[in-house]
């Protein structure tokens, strides 16, 4: 199950950074006051990990590795609209080049849906990976917004704590 692979990461993040928050005496304040920000970000992060790991069952490693880079244009788009980051023409040309390459990759996977090359259904795997990369980008922009206003230790501890709870819920279901 894909969630199992990420579970230990969340547990370790939670143990290390929540311990540091307890030592700083800010753990209870973070849990009580900021859960409504960190819980959705943890859910998005867990689901992004799930989708990308699940994509490996359907498509090739090369496709997953390249399609996971779709998060870069998504982050650029989201930071432009939500964090008001300014970019120059070279950034936009890079995004166009990136999206063109990703389009060619998905098209070639659809045409050459040969299971001997790896993966049982490459198009499904590509879609899962693109969805996971989109969620990664939302998680990354949310992380940037939270860390710019709060302690990074607080973010890492909360993602570890809530990511562990979400992963356990998914594993038990």
C-alpha positions as CSV (number, residue, x, y, z in Angstrom):
1,X,0.0,0.0,0.0
2,X,1.4,3.4,-1.0
3,X,0.6,5.1,2.3
4,X,2.8,2.6,4.2
5,X,5.9,4.0,2.4
6,X,5.3,7.5,3.6
7,X,4.0,6.6,7.1
8,X,7.5,6.3,8.6
9,X,8.5,9.7,7.2
10,X,5.6,11.4,9.0
11,X,6.3,9.5,12.2
12,X,9.9,10.6,12.3
13,X,9.0,14.2,11.4
14,X,6.5,14.2,14.2
15,X,8.8,12.7,16.8
16,X,11.7,15.0,16.1
17,X,10.0,18.3,15.6
18,X,7.1,17.9,18.0
19,X,9.7,17.0,20.7
20,X,11.5,20.3,19.9
21,X,8.2,22.2,20.1
22,X,7.5,20.6,23.5
23,X,10.9,21.7,24.6
24,X,10.2,25.2,23.4
25,X,6.8,25.0,25.2
26,X,4.9,26.0,22.0
27,X,3.5,22.5,21.1
28,X,0.1,23.0,22.8
29,X,-0.4,26.5,21.3
30,X,0.4,25.2,17.8
31,X,-2.0,22.2,18.2
32,X,-4.8,24.3,19.7
33,X,-4.6,27.4,17.5
34,X,-3.1,26.4,14.2
35,X,-4.5,23.0,13.5
36,X,-6.9,24.4,10.9
37,X,-4.0,25.5,8.7
38,X,-1.7,22.5,9.2
39,X,-4.3,19.7,9.0
40,X,-5.4,20.5,5.4
41,X,-1.7,20.9,4.3
42,X,-0.9,17.5,5.9
43,X,-3.9,15.9,4.1
44,X,-2.7,17.3,0.8
45,X,0.8,16.1,1.4
46,X,-0.3,12.6,2.3
47,X,-2.5,12.3,-0.7
48,X,0.2,13.7,-3.0
49,X,2.6,11.0,-1.8
50,X,-0.1,8.4,-2.2
51,X,-0.8,9.3,-5.8
52,X,2.8,9.5,-6.9
53,X,3.7,6.1,-5.3
54,X,0.5,4.6,-6.7
55,X,1.6,5.8,-10.2
56,X,4.6,3.6,-10.1
57,X,2.2,0.6,-10.3
58,X,0.9,1.8,-13.7
59,X,3.7,3.5,-15.5
60,X,7.4,3.5,-15.9
61,X,9.9,5.0,-13.4
62,X,11.1,7.4,-16.1
63,X,7.5,8.7,-16.7
64,X,7.0,9.2,-12.9
65,X,10.3,11.0,-12.4
66,X,9.6,13.3,-15.4
67,X,5.9,13.9,-14.7
68,X,6.6,14.7,-11.1
69,X,8.4,17.8,-12.3
70,X,5.0,19.1,-13.3
71,X,4.9,20.5,-9.8
72,X,7.4,23.2,-10.9
73,X,5.0,25.0,-13.4
74,X,2.2,24.5,-10.9
75,X,4.2,26.2,-8.1
76,X,5.0,29.1,-10.5
77,X,1.3,29.5,-11.3
78,X,0.2,29.3,-7.7
79,X,2.8,31.6,-6.3
80,X,2.1,34.2,-8.9
81,X,-1.6,34.3,-8.0
82,X,-1.5,33.6,-4.3
83,X,1.8,34.9,-3.0
84,X,2.1,37.6,-5.6
85,X,5.6,36.5,-6.8
86,X,6.8,38.2,-9.9
87,X,8.6,36.3,-12.7
88,X,10.3,37.3,-15.9
89,X,9.9,36.1,-19.5
90,X,12.6,33.4,-19.1
91,X,10.5,31.7,-16.3
92,X,7.5,31.6,-18.5
93,X,9.4,30.3,-21.5
94,X,10.8,27.6,-19.2
95,X,7.3,26.6,-18.2
96,X,6.1,26.4,-21.8
97,X,9.1,24.2,-22.6
98,X,8.5,22.0,-19.6
99,X,4.8,21.6,-20.4
100,X,5.5,20.8,-24.0
101,X,7.9,18.1,-22.9
102,X,5.4,16.7,-20.5
103,X,2.7,16.7,-23.2
104,X,5.0,14.7,-25.5
105,X,5.7,12.2,-22.8
106,X,2.0,11.6,-22.0
107,X,1.2,11.4,-25.7
108,X,4.0,8.9,-26.2
109,X,2.9,6.8,-23.2
110,X,-0.7,6.8,-24.7
111,X,0.6,5.7,-28.1
112,X,3.2,3.2,-26.9
113,X,1.1,1.6,-24.1
114,X,3.4,-1.4,-24.2
115,X,3.3,-3.3,-20.8
116,X,6.6,-5.0,-21.7
117,X,8.3,-1.7,-21.2
118,X,6.9,-1.4,-17.6
119,X,3.6,-0.5,-16.1
120,X,0.2,-2.0,-16.7
121,X,-1.6,1.2,-17.9
122,X,0.7,4.1,-18.6
123,X,-2.0,6.7,-19.2
124,X,-3.6,6.0,-15.8
125,X,-0.1,6.1,-14.1
126,X,0.6,9.4,-15.9
127,X,-2.7,10.9,-14.7
128,X,-2.0,9.8,-11.1
129,X,1.5,11.3,-11.2
130,X,0.2,14.6,-12.7
131,X,-2.5,14.8,-9.9
132,X,0.1,14.0,-7.3
133,X,2.5,16.7,-8.7
134,X,-0.4,19.2,-8.6
135,X,-1.0,18.3,-5.0
136,X,2.7,18.6,-4.2
137,X,2.7,22.1,-5.7
138,X,-0.3,23.1,-3.5
139,X,1.6,21.7,-0.5
140,X,4.8,23.5,-1.4
141,X,3.0,26.9,-1.8
142,X,1.2,26.3,1.5
143,X,4.5,25.5,3.1
144,X,6.1,28.6,1.8
145,X,3.2,30.7,3.0
146,X,3.3,29.1,6.5
147,X,7.1,29.1,6.9
148,X,7.3,32.8,5.9
149,X,5.0,33.7,8.8
150,X,5.8,31.0,11.3
151,X,8.7,28.9,12.7
152,X,9.7,26.2,10.2
153,X,10.0,23.8,13.1
154,X,6.3,24.4,13.8
155,X,5.4,23.5,10.2
156,X,7.5,20.3,10.2
157,X,6.2,19.1,13.5
158,X,2.6,19.8,12.5
159,X,3.0,18.0,9.2
160,X,4.6,15.1,10.9
161,X,1.9,14.9,13.6
162,X,-1.1,15.3,11.3
163,X,0.4,13.3,8.5
164,X,0.9,10.4,11.0
165,X,-2.7,10.5,12.1
166,X,-4.0,10.7,8.5
167,X,-1.7,7.9,7.4
168,X,-2.9,5.7,10.3
169,X,-6.5,6.4,9.4
170,X,-5.9,5.5,5.8
171,X,-4.0,2.3,6.7
172,X,-6.7,1.2,9.1
173,X,-9.5,1.8,6.6
